[in-house]
Amino acid sequence: MGLGSHVLWYNHPAKEWVEALPLGNGSLGAMVFGGVDKETVGLNLDTLWSGFSHKYAVDNKYEHFVKARDLALDGKMIESRDYIEENLTGDDCEWYLQLGKLMLTSNVHMCAKKYRRELDIATAVTKVEYTANDTVYNREAFISHPDKVLVYSIKCEGKKKLDFNAMVNCELKNEVETNGDTYTLRGLCPSHIDFSKDPKAIAEYWCGDQVGVSFCCMFKVLTDGQIKANKKHLTVSDATYANIILTAESSFEAWDKPLTQSEKDYEGICRERISAASVQSVEELKARHIADHKEFYDRVSIDLGNSKKDSTPTNRRLHEFLYNKNNDNDLYCLLFNYGRYLTIAASRAGSQAMTLQGIWTFKMCSPWRSNYTTNINTEMNYWPTMTCSLPEMNQPLIDFIKELSVSGKEVAKNYYNAGGFCVHHNVDLWRIPTPSKGNPVWSFWSMAGAWFCRHLFEQYEYTLDKAFLKDTALPIMESAARFCLDMMIEDKDGYLIFAPSTSPENEYKIGRKDCSISETTYMTMGIIRDLFLNIMKAAEILGAESDIIDEIKVKYEKLLPYRIGSKGELLEWYKDVVGFDQHHRHVSHLYSLFPANLINVDDTPELAQAARRTLELRGDNGTGWSLGWKINFWARLRDKDKVIKLIDNQLRYINPKYTPGRGGTFPNMFDAHPPFQIDGNFGATSGIAQALMQSFENRILILPALPDKWADGHIHGLTAKGGVKVDIDWADGKLTKLTLDGKGDYEIIYGDKTVNVTLDGKKDVEI
């Protein structure tokens, strides 16, 4: 594996967030800018949100829902939409907040030469090297999951010594204490952020049961020089090395536990971590960190041919790729590996699930509150996790879904008079399940809970953990199904529909007006069909019987079938209507193609052709995450040419000083919506994996959409459903070696060839 597939590097410091390099251990995140006279390290902690626990008890709004539904079923869609916006929207979710910035300011001006900064994603270590004033400076930084600390190490060799100030710049309410070699910042998150006077955000700090999250950020400096504790910073001077050990923790314990009841000694936890880390050498800490990271990162390897681009800075590689896409196959590998790296860095057992920006939000009030947008983005964050052999990183999502299955019961009952649970399109640390304020085009969509159940069932499919299926997955899936069952009614043809419904963030034309409300939508019906089918599979696996399973079996047969429109496309809304934007970024009605498998080229060729036509009409552009989703769609349709075109579009260089428009990739390889959203990174990684291997129950497809320009290569360590490890080698576009490691009977498909194999361990398969 060449450096070009696992090292990002640059010959100048970062000026913008989307040029800085990300580190993380699931909970603590950092963005390293690599400045010379002034170094900036953006800091994040996964539990730093505005707001407080209040369990989102909601008023009974069922009568308003009935009226809105009646209006829709009577064909009065505009009136239904307006009534919903006035009467059925709820509270906006809270904000994921930046902790602050670690600032290291040199007291000696330096003109840097031979500058290089890099991130090695195979080791999760950043480095900065340069020469100034006849002195060589070297820095390294990493965030250790075993030791729960950020380590920032600085060394110099030559005429000059280190002379700098260190502090944390925090926009949140805080106070600072310096004591010898230790810096302590105690902070408080707002109880609420008022944006009614937009664009100026006002942080409101309330008292009593409405107090916000408290937190501590602490660092210690270990050096051979002098340390002076000033009021707001530490000064290090006359040193040849300085090692900064930093950590942070908050008072948050659980989404439903009032902060006033927290007994968590979060400052003591910080003190203990730093004390434990400080008695180890930096090399010992780094070795533990790298071993921990590589345990996960090294599970998968990909090689598409060395591009010999190791000596080209990453930003220049991306820029050159705009004009010549034929000589940098390593860049595809880097994109794939980067998604795996970000998963390991941002999602660990015990951490929160990944937000729109992972754990790397870049200011106090980030775009879209840096929340959980659950109508695609949160789900996309975890698409590559299981296929790329990272089941441990799935745990935060599983915990997230468990909590929502509790918080979402109240809104199901009081909004819809339904059993079970439901979740709408925006969620925060406090597990808000209600519709947000604003246009129903985004707010009035209640299918997140049902969609999340696909992740629960896939957790079983990959691990074959029947205890998890029985005790965790199936009860939550049945609860989501209960909500759907209670919401469905018969249409004029006797089919069951979920009414009314929306297709996330998209609208259609009624005369000259745009409308989002429909009798139902095919995304909604696809999610329900998928959920019911997976419950029936789970029941068969477990030998489970219940009244709700019997009800699902009966009503599954009565669900509204897919329909094809006048242009040969899969219908998005209940009727064949004209969308207000034919190139809209959301293609939600193809949920049944991916991530589900209800539509596929083998079993439903006519519907697969309609899905293809839908994508052709939508076009090959879009925001970053939209491009990521489309890669997966085309991989499922086994169209190798479209797969590579969409990946190339995903890799379009987006200038840090972007203007709103088409999506692509920022200089630090972050996905550009724009602005930065992390979901497109994971969509791209998932899409590359889908192009090389797909699995459905006991069927494994080998190289189903291998692009021509990837004629020679390998991918080792992917996981197929059933927990089978898959190693694939190919040359001249043809399979040369296939090795499987697992147990059970499987059908292996390569092109038009099919073989049946029985596995009991590792086995080379001839096909």
Backbone hydrogen bonds, N-H to C=O, Kabsch-Sander energy under -0.5 kcal/mol:
donor,donor_aa,acceptor,acceptor_aa,energy
5,S,2,G,-1.6
6,H,3,L,-1.7
7,V,3,L,-1.8
8,L,119,L,-2.4
10,Y,117,R,-2.5
14,A,33,F,-2.7
19,E,16,E,-1.9
20,A,16,E,-0.9
20,A,17,W,-0.7
21,L,32,V,-2.2
23,L,30,A,-2.8
25,N,28,L,-1.7
26,G,345,A,-2.8
29,G,44,N,-2.6
30,A,23,L,-2.4
31,M,42,G,-1.8
32,V,21,L,-2.8
33,F,31,M,-0.6
33,F,40,T,-2.3
39,E,104,L,-3.0
41,V,102,L,-2.0
42,G,31,M,-2.3
43,L,100,G,-3.2
44,N,29,G,-2.4
46,D,27,S,-2.0
48,L,45,L,-1.9
49,W,47,T,-1.2
50,S,95,W,-2.2
51,G,190,P,-1.7
57,A,54,H,-1.0
61,K,59,D,-0.6
61,K,414,N,-3.5
62,Y,414,N,-0.7
64,H,61,K,-0.6
65,F,61,K,-1.8
66,V,62,Y,-2.6
67,K,63,E,-1.8
68,A,64,H,-2.4
69,R,65,F,-2.9
70,D,66,V,-2.7
71,L,67,K,-2.3
72,A,68,A,-2.0
73,L,69,R,-2.9
74,D,70,D,-1.3
75,G,72,A,-1.9
76,K,71,L,-2.7
77,M,75,G,-1.3
80,S,76,K,-2.2
81,R,77,M,-2.9
82,D,78,I,-2.5
83,Y,79,E,-2.3
84,I,80,S,-2.6
85,E,81,R,-2.4
86,E,82,D,-1.7
87,N,83,Y,-2.3
88,L,84,I,-3.1
89,T,84,I,-0.6
90,G,435,P,-1.2
96,Y,369,R,-2.3
97,L,48,L,-2.9
97,L,95,W,-0.5
99,L,43,L,-1.4
100,G,43,L,-1.4
101,K,169,N,-2.0
102,L,41,V,-2.8
103,M,101,K,-0.6
103,M,167,M,-3.2
104,L,39,E,-2.4
104,L,102,L,-0.5
105,T,103,M,-0.6
105,T,165,N,-2.3
106,S,37,D,-3.3
106,S,104,L,-0.6
107,N,163,D,-3.0
112,A,110,M,-0.7
113,K,131,T,-2.5
116,R,129,E,-2.3
117,R,10,Y,-2.3
118,E,127,K,-2.5
119,L,8,L,-2.7
120,D,125,V,-2.3
121,I,6,H,-2.0
121,I,119,L,-0.9
122,A,6,H,-0.7
123,T,120,D,-1.1
124,A,120,D,-2.2
125,V,120,D,-1.2
126,T,141,A,-2.7
127,K,118,E,-2.2
128,V,139,R,-1.9
129,E,116,R,-3.0
130,Y,137,Y,-1.8
131,T,113,K,-2.9
132,A,135,T,-2.7
135,T,132,A,-1.0
136,V,157,E,-2.7
137,Y,130,Y,-3.1
137,Y,135,T,-0.5
138,N,155,K,-2.6
139,R,128,V,-2.5
140,E,153,S,-2.2
141,A,126,T,-2.0
142,F,151,V,-1.7
144,S,142,F,-0.5
144,S,149,V,-2.8
148,K,144,S,-0.9
149,V,144,S,-0.6
150,L,246,L,-3.4
151,V,142,F,-3.0
152,Y,150,L,-0.5
152,Y,244,I,-2.6
153,S,140,E,-3.2
153,S,151,V,-0.5
154,I,242,A,-2.5
155,K,138,N,-2.8
156,C,240,T,-2.3
157,E,136,V,-2.0
159,K,134,D,-1.3
162,L,239,A,-3.5
164,F,236,V,-2.3
165,N,105,T,-2.6
166,A,234,L,-2.9
167,M,103,M,-1.8
169,N,101,K,-3.1
169,N,167,M,-0.5
170,C,168,V,-0.7
173,K,188,L,-0.8
175,E,186,R,-2.0
177,E,184,T,-2.9
179,N,182,T,-2.8
182,T,179,N,-1.9
183,Y,219,F,-3.1
184,T,177,E,-3.0
185,L,217,C,-3.1
186,R,175,E,-2.6
186,R,184,T,-0.5
187,G,185,L,-0.5
187,G,215,F,-2.8
188,L,173,K,-2.4
189,C,213,V,-3.1
191,S,204,E,-2.1
192,H,204,E,-1.7
194,D,192,H,-0.5
194,D,202,I,-2.9
195,F,193,I,-0.6
198,D,195,F,-1.4
200,K,197,K,-1.8
201,A,199,P,-0.7
202,I,194,D,-2.2
203,A,201,A,-0.5
204,E,192,H,-3.3
204,E,202,I,-0.5
206,W,204,E,-0.6
210,Q,207,C,-1.8
211,V,208,G,-1.5
213,V,49,W,-0.6
215,F,187,G,-2.3
216,C,249,E,-2.8
217,C,185,L,-2.6
218,M,247,T,-2.4
219,F,183,Y,-2.4
220,K,245,I,-2.2
221,V,181,D,-2.3
222,L,220,K,-0.5
222,L,243,N,-2.6
224,D,241,Y,-1.0
226,Q,237,S,-3.1
228,K,235,T,-2.5
230,N,228,K,-0.8
230,N,233,H,-2.8
234,L,166,A,-2.4
235,T,228,K,-2.7
236,V,164,F,-3.1
236,V,234,L,-0.5
237,S,226,Q,-2.2
239,A,162,L,-1.2
242,A,154,I,-2.3
243,N,222,L,-3.2
244,I,152,Y,-3.1
244,I,242,A,-0.6
245,I,220,K,-2.7
245,I,243,N,-0.6
246,L,150,L,-2.8
246,L,244,I,-0.6
247,T,218,M,-2.4
249,E,216,C,-2.1
251,S,214,S,-2.7
257,K,254,A,-1.5
261,Q,258,P,-1.8
262,S,259,L,-1.4
266,Y,264,K,-1.8
269,I,265,D,-2.2
270,C,266,Y,-1.8
271,R,267,E,-2.3
272,E,268,G,-2.5
273,R,269,I,-2.3
274,I,270,C,-2.4
275,S,271,R,-2.3
276,A,272,E,-2.5
277,A,273,R,-2.5
278,S,274,I,-2.3
279,V,275,S,-0.8
280,Q,277,A,-1.5
285,L,281,S,-2.4
286,K,282,V,-2.9
287,A,283,E,-2.3
288,R,284,E,-2.1
289,H,285,L,-2.3
290,I,286,K,-3.1
291,A,287,A,-2.3
292,D,288,R,-2.1
293,H,289,H,-2.6
294,K,290,I,-3.1
295,E,291,A,-1.3
296,F,292,D,-0.6
296,F,293,H,-1.3
297,Y,293,H,-2.7
298,D,294,K,-1.9
299,R,296,F,-1.3
300,V,297,Y,-1.1
301,S,716,H,-2.2
303,D,714,H,-2.6
312,T,309,K,-2.1
314,T,9,W,-2.8
317,R,313,P,-2.5
318,L,314,T,-2.5
319,H,315,N,-2.0
320,E,316,R,-3.0
321,F,317,R,-2.1
322,L,318,L,-0.9
322,L,319,H,-0.7
323,Y,320,E,-1.3
324,N,320,E,-1.8
331,L,328,D,-1.3
332,Y,328,D,-0.6
332,Y,329,N,-0.7
333,C,329,N,-1.4
334,L,330,D,-2.6
335,L,331,L,-2.4
336,F,332,Y,-2.3
337,N,333,C,-3.2
338,Y,334,L,-2.5
339,G,335,L,-1.4
340,R,336,F,-1.3
341,Y,337,N,-2.7
342,L,338,Y,-2.8
343,T,339,G,-1.7
344,I,340,R,-2.1
345,A,341,Y,-2.3
346,A,342,L,-1.8
347,S,343,T,-1.7
351,S,348,R,-2.9
355,T,358,G,-1.8
356,L,371,N,-1.8
358,G,355,T,-1.8
359,I,357,Q,-0.6
360,W,357,Q,-2.7
366,S,96,Y,-0.5
366,S,363,K,-0.5
366,S,364,M,-0.6
369,R,366,S,-1.8
370,S,367,P,-2.0
371,N,368,W,-1.6
372,Y,427,V,-2.3
373,T,371,N,-0.8
374,T,372,Y,-0.9
374,T,425,H,-1.8
376,I,373,T,-0.8
378,T,373,T,-2.3
380,M,376,I,-2.7
381,N,377,N,-1.6
382,Y,378,T,-0.5
382,Y,379,E,-1.6
383,W,380,M,-1.7
385,T,382,Y,-0.5
386,M,382,Y,-0.5
387,T,383,W,-0.5
388,C,384,P,-2.6
389,S,386,M,-1.7
390,L,385,T,-2.5
393,M,390,L,-1.2
394,N,391,P,-1.4
395,Q,392,E,-1.2
397,L,394,N,-0.6
398,I,394,N,-1.9
399,D,395,Q,-2.7
400,F,396,P,-2.2
401,I,397,L,-2.5
402,K,398,I,-2.3
403,E,399,D,-2.2
404,L,400,F,-2.1
405,S,401,I,-2.0
406,V,402,K,-0.6
406,V,403,E,-0.9
407,S,403,E,-2.5
408,G,404,L,-2.6
409,K,406,V,-1.4
410,E,407,S,-0.6
411,V,407,S,-0.6
412,A,408,G,-1.5
413,K,409,K,-2.0
414,N,410,E,-2.9
415,Y,411,V,-2.1
416,Y,411,V,-0.7
416,Y,412,A,-1.0
417,N,413,K,-1.4
418,A,412,A,-2.3
421,F,479,S,-0.7
422,C,408,G,-1.3
423,V,446,S,-0.6
424,H,433,P,-1.1
427,V,372,Y,-2.0
431,R,428,D,-1.9
442,W,439,N,-1.9
443,S,439,N,-2.2
444,F,440,P,-0.9
445,W,443,S,-1.5
448,A,423,V,-1.7
449,G,423,V,-0.5
451,W,447,M,-2.3
452,F,448,A,-2.9
453,C,449,G,-0.9
454,R,451,W,-2.0
455,H,451,W,-0.6
455,H,452,F,-0.7
456,L,452,F,-1.3
457,F,453,C,-2.3
458,E,454,R,-2.5
459,Q,455,H,-1.9
460,Y,456,L,-1.4
461,E,457,F,-2.5
462,Y,458,E,-2.4
463,T,459,Q,-1.6
464,L,460,Y,-4.1
466,K,464,L,-1.2
469,L,465,D,-2.1
470,K,466,K,-2.8
471,D,467,A,-2.9
472,T,468,F,-2.2
473,A,468,F,-2.4
474,L,469,L,-2.9
476,I,472,T,-1.5
477,M,473,A,-2.8
478,E,474,L,-2.8
479,S,475,P,-1.7
480,A,476,I,-2.4
481,A,477,M,-2.3
482,R,478,E,-2.3
483,F,479,S,-1.6
484,C,480,A,-1.9
485,L,481,A,-3.2
486,D,482,R,-2.2
487,M,483,F,-1.3
488,M,484,C,-1.1
488,M,485,L,-0.5
489,I,497,I,-2.5
491,D,495,Y,-2.8
494,G,491,D,-1.8
496,L,558,K,-3.0
497,I,489,I,-3.1
499,A,487,M,-0.9
499,A,497,I,-0.7
501,S,518,S,-2.4
505,E,441,V,-3.3
506,N,503,S,-2.4
508,Y,515,C,-2.8
509,K,578,V,-3.2
510,I,513,K,-3.0
513,K,510,I,-2.1
515,C,508,Y,-2.7
518,S,501,S,-2.3
522,Y,572,E,-2.2
523,M,572,E,-0.5
525,M,521,T,-2.1
526,G,522,Y,-1.5
527,I,523,M,-2.6
528,I,524,T,-2.1
529,R,525,M,-2.5
530,D,526,G,-2.5
531,L,527,I,-2.6
532,F,528,I,-2.8
533,L,529,R,-2.3
534,N,530,D,-2.4
535,I,531,L,-2.1
536,M,532,F,-2.2
537,K,533,L,-2.1
538,A,534,N,-2.5
539,A,535,I,-2.7
540,E,536,M,-1.9
541,I,537,K,-2.4
542,L,538,A,-2.5
543,G,539,A,-1.3
544,A,539,A,-2.0
550,D,546,S,-2.0
551,E,547,D,-2.4
552,I,548,I,-2.4
553,K,549,I,-2.2
554,V,550,D,-1.6
555,K,551,E,-2.7
556,Y,552,I,-2.4
557,E,553,K,-0.7
557,E,554,V,-0.6
558,K,555,K,-1.1
559,L,556,Y,-1.2
560,L,496,L,-1.9
565,G,569,E,-3.6
568,G,565,G,-1.7
570,L,610,A,-1.0
571,L,563,R,-2.6
574,Y,520,T,-1.4
577,V,575,K,-1.5
579,G,577,V,-0.6
580,F,507,E,-2.1
584,H,581,D,-1.7
590,L,587,V,-1.9
591,Y,588,S,-1.9
592,S,589,H,-0.5
593,L,590,L,-1.7
594,F,590,L,-2.1
596,A,591,Y,-2.0
598,L,592,S,-1.2
599,I,592,S,-2.2
604,T,600,N,-1.8
608,A,604,T,-2.5
609,Q,605,P,-2.2
610,A,606,E,-1.7
611,A,607,L,-2.4
612,R,608,A,-2.4
613,R,609,Q,-2.3
614,T,610,A,-2.1
615,L,611,A,-2.1
616,E,612,R,-2.3
617,L,613,R,-2.3
618,R,614,T,-2.0
619,G,615,L,-2.0
624,G,672,A,-0.6
627,L,623,T,-2.4
628,G,624,G,-1.8
629,W,625,W,-2.2
630,K,626,S,-2.2
631,I,627,L,-1.9
632,N,628,G,-1.3
633,F,629,W,-2.1
634,W,630,K,-2.6
635,A,631,I,-2.0
636,R,632,N,-2.2
637,L,633,F,-1.6
638,R,635,A,-1.3
639,D,634,W,-2.4
640,K,638,R,-0.9
643,V,639,D,-2.1
644,I,640,K,-2.0
645,K,641,D,-1.7
646,L,642,K,-2.5
647,I,643,V,-2.2
648,D,644,I,-2.5
649,N,645,K,-2.1
650,Q,646,L,-2.2
651,L,647,I,-1.7
652,R,649,N,-1.5
654,I,665,T,-2.5
655,N,653,Y,-0.5
658,Y,656,P,-1.2
663,G,622,G,-2.6
664,G,672,A,-1.6
665,T,652,R,-3.5
666,F,670,F,-2.9
668,N,18,V,-2.0
669,M,666,F,-2.3
672,A,664,G,-2.7
673,H,671,D,-0.7
673,H,675,P,-2.7
677,Q,671,D,-1.4
678,I,356,L,-3.1
679,D,356,L,-0.5
681,N,678,I,-1.0
682,F,678,I,-1.1
683,G,679,D,-2.5
684,A,680,G,-2.3
685,T,681,N,-2.0
686,S,682,F,-2.6
687,G,683,G,-2.3
688,I,684,A,-2.4
689,A,685,T,-2.1
690,Q,686,S,-2.6
691,A,687,G,-1.9
692,L,688,I,-1.0
692,L,689,A,-0.6
693,M,689,A,-2.4
694,Q,701,L,-1.8
696,F,699,R,-2.5
699,R,696,F,-2.5
700,I,747,E,-2.6
701,L,694,Q,-3.4
702,I,749,I,-3.0
703,L,692,L,-2.6
703,L,701,L,-0.5
705,A,691,A,-2.4
706,L,703,L,-0.8
710,W,707,P,-1.5
711,A,708,D,-0.5
713,G,730,W,-2.1
714,H,303,D,-2.2
715,I,728,I,-2.4
716,H,301,S,-2.7
717,G,726,V,-0.7
718,L,726,V,-1.3
719,T,387,T,-2.8
720,A,724,V,-3.3
722,G,461,E,-2.3
723,G,720,A,-1.4
724,V,720,A,-0.9
725,K,741,D,-2.6
726,V,718,L,-2.8
727,D,739,T,-2.7
728,I,715,I,-3.0
729,D,737,K,-2.6
730,W,713,G,-2.6
731,A,734,K,-2.6
733,G,711,A,-3.2
734,K,731,A,-2.2
736,T,729,D,-2.8
737,K,729,D,-1.7
739,T,727,D,-2.4
740,L,763,K,-2.9
741,D,725,K,-1.9
742,G,761,G,-1.6
744,G,759,L,-2.2
746,Y,757,V,-2.8
747,E,698,N,-3.0
748,I,746,Y,-0.6
748,I,755,V,-3.2
749,I,700,I,-2.8
749,I,747,E,-0.5
750,Y,753,K,-2.5
753,K,750,Y,-2.2
755,V,748,I,-2.4
757,V,746,Y,-2.7
759,L,744,G,-3.2
759,L,757,V,-0.5
761,G,742,G,-3.3
763,K,740,L,-3.1
765,V,738,L,-3.0
